[in-house]
C-alpha cells in the first residue's frame, strides 16, 4: 500500500461551508480507497442492557472501541475517520493496522464479557466488498466548531457493513501475533450527567435515515436546515455547557473506568485519580484549567453522519414538537425514517490523550439516548 493511500483521510480538505450546503455538494466527497477496511463494534442486546441501567457502561465500552483504534492509528502516524453510536462504534482504517486493531478489540471484547457479562460484537469488512455489492461510501470533512472537524459519510456502505458484521455467519479472520495489546490510555468517564443549558429543558437523541441512497445528501440537507431553523445554530443546540459540567469523583465511577480500561481494578490508579478528581475544580479555576473547560464544548462529538444523521441536541418541548411535525411530513413523503428519544440530561465519556493531541468528548442522551432512538427506528422499519 502506498504512503499516499495510507494518508487518504489526512489529505482530505476541511470544509468550512454550512453543513446543509456541504451535504448537497457531491464534488466535495471522495470515494474511500478500495483496500481500506470498515471495522464495526456493537454491544449485543444493548437495549436490554440499557433497560437494566447499564447505559453508562455501554457508552464507555463503545468509547473504548474508538480509543483502542485511535491509539493504534496515532502510533502509526495515521488519521482515521471514526463514528460513535452510543452502543458501538465504526472506524474506517488502512490495511496496515488491521491486525493490531482487531487483536486489540478482541481483548476489549473479552474484558467486557468477563467484567460485565456484556457481549461485544467485533468485525470488519473490506471497502471493496461494499462497492462490489453496489453501495456507495463517500467521505468528506466538516469543520463543526472552531477547533474540531468531523468525517461526513454519504452512501449506505457503512450500514451494509454493519448488517453483514451483525449477521450470525460473520467470522473474523486475522493473523495472530505475539504483540497483542489493548491500549485505552486517555479514556476517562469523570463527568456527572449533564443538564441542558439554561433556558432549555430537554435533550434529544435523533437518528435519521434517507430512504433513497442517491438522494441522501439532498434529504439530509433538508433535515439539517430544519434543525437550524427550529433550534438555531449547532452552538445554540449544543447540549454541553460549561455551567452544567460537574465532576463525579466517586470510586464506583472510577471502578467502572478501570474495569473497562484495564479489565480489572488497579488500586494505585484508582486512588490517584480519586484524589485528582477531587482537586479537579481547583485546577479548573486556573488559567490552564479554564482553557481546558472552554474547549470541552468545541471538542464534544454531538453530531455523527455515517450514512445516517445521529445527533444529540438540547432545546425546549415546543421546539421538539415543531421538529417532529416537520420530520413526520418528510416521513409521510417517503424521504426519511427517523427515531427520536427525549431525556432530561446527556452523558459524556472522554478521550484525553497526550497534551499535543485534541481531546474528544463522546456525547449521548441519558438513559441510552441513541440506543432508544435506534429502537424506535427499528420498529418503524419493521412495520413499514
C-alpha positions in Angstrom: 0.0 0.0 0.0 1.5 3.3 -1.0 2.0 6.1 1.6 -0.3 8.4 -0.2 -3.2 5.9 0.1 -2.4 5.5 3.8 -2.8 9.2 4.3 -6.1 9.4 2.4 -8.1 10.8 5.3 -5.4 13.1 6.5 -5.2 14.6 3.0 -8.9 15.5 2.7 -9.6 19.2 2.8 -11.6 20.6 5.8 -14.8 22.3 4.6 -15.9 25.4 6.4 -19.2 26.0 4.5 -22.5 25.2 6.2 -23.3 21.6 6.8 -26.5 21.7 4.7 -24.5 23.1 1.8 -21.8 20.5 2.2 -24.3 17.7 2.1 -25.6 18.9 -1.3 -22.1 19.4 -2.7 -21.3 15.9 -4.2 -18.0 17.2 -5.6 -16.6 17.7 -2.1 -17.0 14.0 -1.2 -14.3 11.5 -2.1 -14.5 7.7 -2.6 -12.8 5.7 0.2 -9.9 3.6 -1.2 -10.9 0.1 -2.1 -8.3 -1.5 0.1 -9.3 0.3 3.3 -11.5 -1.6 5.8 -14.6 -0.9 7.8 -14.3 -2.0 11.5 -17.6 -2.3 13.4 -18.2 -2.9 17.1 -21.6 -3.3 18.6 -22.9 -4.3 22.0 -25.3 -7.2 21.5 -28.7 -6.8 23.2 -27.8 -3.2 24.1 -31.5 -2.3 24.5 -31.8 -4.9 27.3 -28.5 -3.7 28.9 -29.8 -0.1 28.8 -33.1 -1.1 30.3 -31.1 -2.8 33.1 -29.5 0.5 34.0 -26.1 -0.1 32.3 -26.4 2.7 29.8 -23.2 4.5 31.0 -21.3 1.2 30.9 -22.5 0.6 27.4 -21.4 4.1 26.4 -18.0 3.6 27.9 -17.5 0.3 26.2 -18.3 1.9 22.9 -15.9 4.8 23.7 -13.2 2.2 24.4 -13.6 0.7 20.9 -12.8 4.1 19.4 -9.9 4.9 21.8 -8.3 1.5 21.2 -8.3 2.1 17.4 -7.2 5.8 17.7 -4.2 4.9 19.9 -3.0 2.4 17.3 -3.6 4.9 14.5 -1.7 7.7 16.3 1.3 5.4 17.0 1.4 4.7 13.2 1.1 8.4 12.4 -2.3 7.9 10.8 -5.5 9.9 11.0 -8.7 7.9 10.5 -12.5 8.6 10.5 -14.5 7.2 13.4 -18.2 7.2 14.4 -19.6 6.9 17.9 -23.0 5.2 18.1 -23.8 5.0 21.8 -23.8 1.2 21.9 -21.0 0.7 19.4 -18.6 2.3 17.1 -17.3 2.2 13.5 -13.9 3.1 12.2 -12.5 3.1 8.6 -8.8 2.1 8.6 -6.0 1.3 6.1 -4.9 -2.4 5.9 -1.5 -1.7 7.6 -3.1 -1.6 11.1 -5.9 -4.1 10.6 -4.4 -7.0 12.6 -3.3 -4.7 15.5 -6.8 -3.1 15.6 -8.7 -6.4 15.6 -6.5 -8.1 18.2 -6.8 -5.1 20.4 -10.6 -5.1 20.1 -10.8 -8.8 20.8 -9.0 -8.2 24.2 -11.6 -5.4 24.8 -14.4 -7.8 23.9 -13.0 -10.4 26.4 -12.6 -7.8 29.2 -16.1 -6.6 28.5 -17.7 -10.0 28.9 -15.5 -11.0 31.9 -16.4 -7.8 33.8 -20.0 -7.1 32.8 -21.3 -10.2 31.0 -21.9 -8.0 28.0 -21.2 -9.4 24.6 -19.3 -7.0 22.3 -19.5 -7.9 18.6 -16.3 -7.2 16.7 -15.9 -7.5 12.9 -14.6 -5.9 9.7 -15.4 -5.8 6.0 -13.3 -4.6 3.1 -14.4 -1.4 1.4 -14.0 -3.2 -2.0 -16.8 -5.6 -0.9 -19.1 -2.7 -0.2 -18.5 -1.4 -3.8 -18.9 -4.9 -5.2 -22.4 -5.1 -3.7 -23.4 -1.8 -5.3 -23.3 0.5 -2.3 -21.6 3.9 -2.0 -19.1 5.1 0.5 -18.0 8.7 0.1 -16.2 10.8 2.6 -15.7 14.5 3.4 -14.5 16.6 6.3 -16.7 19.2 8.0 -15.4 21.9 10.4 -18.1 21.5 13.1 -16.5 24.1 15.5 -13.6 26.5 15.7 -11.2 23.7 16.6 -12.9 20.4 15.7 -13.7 18.7 12.4 -15.7 15.6 11.8 -15.9 13.0 9.0 -19.2 13.1 7.0 -20.2 10.0 5.0 -22.7 9.7 2.2 -23.8 6.3 0.9 -25.1 3.2 2.6 -21.8 1.4 2.7 -21.3 1.6 6.5 -24.9 0.4 7.1 -24.3 -2.5 4.7 -21.1 -3.4 6.6 -22.9 -3.3 9.9 -25.6 -5.6 8.6 -23.0 -8.2 7.4 -20.9 -8.0 10.6 -24.0 -8.3 12.8 -25.1 -11.4 10.9 -24.6 -14.8 12.5 -22.4 -16.1 9.7 -19.8 -13.4 10.0 -16.4 -14.7 11.0 -13.2 -12.9 12.0 -10.0 -13.6 10.0 -6.8 -12.2 11.4 -3.1 -13.3 11.7 -2.3 -14.0 15.3 0.6 -12.0 16.7 2.7 -12.1 19.9 2.2 -8.3 20.1 -1.5 -8.5 21.2 -2.2 -5.4 23.3 -5.1 -3.2 24.4 -4.2 0.4 24.9 -7.0 2.5 26.2 -4.8 5.3 27.5 -6.6 8.6 27.6 -10.1 7.2 28.2 -12.0 8.8 31.0 -15.5 9.0 32.4 -15.3 11.6 35.2 -18.3 13.8 34.4 -21.7 13.6 36.1 -24.8 13.6 34.0 -25.2 17.0 32.3 -28.4 19.0 32.4 -29.3 21.1 29.4 -28.0 24.7 29.2 -30.0 27.4 30.8 -33.5 28.1 29.3 -33.6 24.5 27.8 -35.4 21.7 29.4 -34.6 18.5 27.4 -32.0 16.6 25.5 -32.9 14.9 22.2 -31.2 11.9 20.6 -32.1 11.8 17.0 -31.4 9.3 14.2 -32.4 9.9 10.6 -32.0 7.6 7.6 -32.7 8.5 4.0 -34.9 6.1 2.0 -33.1 6.7 -1.3 -29.3 6.4 -1.2 -28.9 8.6 -4.3 -30.8 11.4 -2.7 -29.2 11.1 0.7 -27.2 14.4 0.6 -30.3 16.4 -0.5 -32.5 14.8 2.1 -30.0 15.2 4.9 -29.5 18.8 3.9 -33.2 19.4 4.4 -33.1 17.8 7.9 -30.0 19.9 8.9 -31.8 23.0 7.6 -34.8 22.1 9.8 -32.6 21.8 12.8 -31.0 25.2 12.1 -34.4 26.9 11.6 -36.1 25.4 14.7 -33.2 25.1 17.1 -30.7 27.7 15.8 -27.1 27.1 15.0 -25.2 24.0 16.2 -23.7 26.1 19.0 -27.2 27.1 20.2 -28.5 23.5 20.3 -25.2 22.2 21.9 -26.2 20.0 24.9 -22.9 20.6 26.7 -22.3 23.9 28.6 -19.5 24.8 31.0 -22.0 25.9 33.6 -23.6 22.5 33.8 -20.4 20.4 33.9 -19.8 18.7 37.3 -17.1 16.2 38.1 -18.2 13.0 39.7 -15.3 11.6 41.6 -16.9 8.5 43.2 -15.0 5.3 43.5 -17.8 3.5 41.7 -17.3 5.8 38.7 -13.5 5.1 38.8 -14.1 1.3 39.2 -16.2 1.3 36.0 -13.5 3.2 34.2 -10.8 0.8 35.3 -12.7 -2.3 34.5 -13.4 -1.1 31.0 -9.9 0.3 30.6 -7.7 -2.4 32.1 -10.1 -5.4 32.6 -9.5 -5.2 36.4 -9.2 -2.8 39.3 -5.8 -1.0 39.8 -5.7 0.3 43.4 -3.0 2.9 42.9 -4.6 4.2 39.7 -7.9 4.4 41.4 -6.6 6.2 44.5 -4.5 8.7 42.4 -7.4 9.6 40.1 -9.9 9.7 43.0 -7.7 12.4 44.7 -7.0 14.2 41.4 -10.8 14.3 40.6 -11.5 15.9 44.0 -8.8 18.6 43.2 -10.3 19.0 39.7 -12.2 22.1 40.4 -9.1 23.8 41.8 -7.4 23.0 38.5 -10.4 24.4 36.6 -10.0 27.7 38.4 -6.5 28.1 37.0 -5.9 29.7 33.6 -4.9 26.3 32.1 -8.0 24.6 33.6 -10.3 27.3 32.3 -8.9 26.9 28.8 -9.5 23.2 29.0 -13.1 23.7 30.2 -13.9 26.1 27.5 -12.5 23.7 24.9 -14.7 20.8 26.0 -17.8 22.3 24.2 -15.8 22.7 21.0 -14.5 19.1 21.2 -17.8 17.5 22.0 -18.9 14.9 19.4 -22.6 15.6 19.3 -23.1 15.0 15.5 -22.3 11.8 13.6 -23.1 11.5 9.9 -22.2 7.9 8.8 -24.8 7.4 6.1 -27.3 8.4 8.8 -27.7 11.5 10.8 -27.1 10.8 14.5 -27.2 13.8 16.8 -27.7 14.9 20.4 -29.2 18.4 20.8 -30.8 20.4 23.6 -33.9 22.6 23.4 -37.5 23.0 24.6 -40.5 20.8 24.3 -42.1 23.3 21.9 -39.1 23.1 19.6 -39.2 19.3 19.6 -42.9 19.3 18.7 -42.2 21.6 15.8 -39.3 19.4 14.6 -41.4 16.2 14.9 -44.1 17.8 12.8 -41.7 18.6 10.0 -39.9 15.2 10.2 -43.3 13.4 10.1 -44.1 15.2 6.8 -40.8 14.1 5.4 -41.5 10.6 6.6 -45.0 10.6 5.0 -43.4 11.7 1.7 -41.2 8.6 1.8 -38.0 10.6 2.1 -36.8 9.6 5.6 -37.4 7.4 8.6 -36.4 8.7 12.0 -36.1 7.7 15.6 -36.2 10.2 18.5 -35.7 9.8 22.2 -36.1 12.6 24.8 -34.2 12.7 28.1 -33.5 15.3 30.7 -29.7 15.0 30.6 -26.8 14.0 28.5 -23.9 11.8 29.4 -20.3 12.2 28.3 -17.2 9.9 28.1 -13.9 11.3 27.1 -10.7 10.6 25.2 -7.9 12.8 26.6 -4.6 11.6 25.0 -1.3 13.4 25.3 -1.4 17.2 25.6 -0.3 17.7 22.0 -3.4 15.9 20.6 -7.0 17.2 20.6 -9.2 15.7 23.3 -12.6 14.3 22.2 -15.8 14.0 24.2 -18.4 11.5 23.2 -22.0 12.6 24.0 -25.2 10.6 24.2 -28.6 11.3 25.7 -29.1 9.9 29.2 -30.8 6.5 29.7 -29.2 5.3 26.4 -30.5 8.0 24.1 -29.0 6.7 20.8 -30.0 3.1 21.7 -33.6 4.1 22.5 -33.8 6.2 19.3 -32.5 3.3 17.3 -35.2 1.1 18.8 -37.9 3.5 17.6 -36.3 3.4 14.1 -36.1 -0.4 14.0 -39.8 -0.6 14.9 -40.8 1.8 12.1 -38.7 -0.2 9.6 -40.2 -3.5 10.8 -43.8 -2.4 10.3 -43.3 -0.3 7.1 
